[in-house]
Amino acid sequence: MSYAWDKFTRKIYIKAPIEQVFRAWTGTQEITSWFIKECRYTGPGGEHHHYAQIGDDYYWRWHQDLETSGTILDVVPNELFAFTFGRKEKDSEEYVRVEVVFGNDEKESWYTLTQSNMGGPDLDRAQYHLSCNMGWSFFMTNMKAQFEHGADLRELDQDRAYETRAMSL
């Protein structure tokens, strides 16, 4: 059996209402409380949105002074949030896709994050599959820590944050 290097899936359960968990992903202020330092969602006409909308461009900057941008592909309140997350390979016209699917029961909410359409060369495997897999696992855990215990596990000092990121490529 061969390993699927082109995608991975992570799942986490959080004791919080699904509406709050969903907004933690899609709101500019909410996402900076557990994931990134700065967020902008910008519509096709240049207008800024507080909550992500289909077709918006996004800009995210981490405390490590890393940044990325992409496009919001899908938003279904309390069910789905999907976006591009870099190019499949260095010179590719295809994009990596991240899809976050939300659900809940009477006790807690959950979501699965699937990152797919990742490149095949070794650097892309390391960058997208290994580093992103570790990074998403950490930030998903940080969201849970914040919702359930009020603790932010991120290193907020920029120099120290850069030293402690998932992988140095």
Summary of the structure (lengths in Angstrom):
residues: 169
radius of gyration: 15.7
end to end distance: 28.6
largest distance: 48.1
contacts: 492
relative contact order: 0.19
helix: 28%
strand: 34%
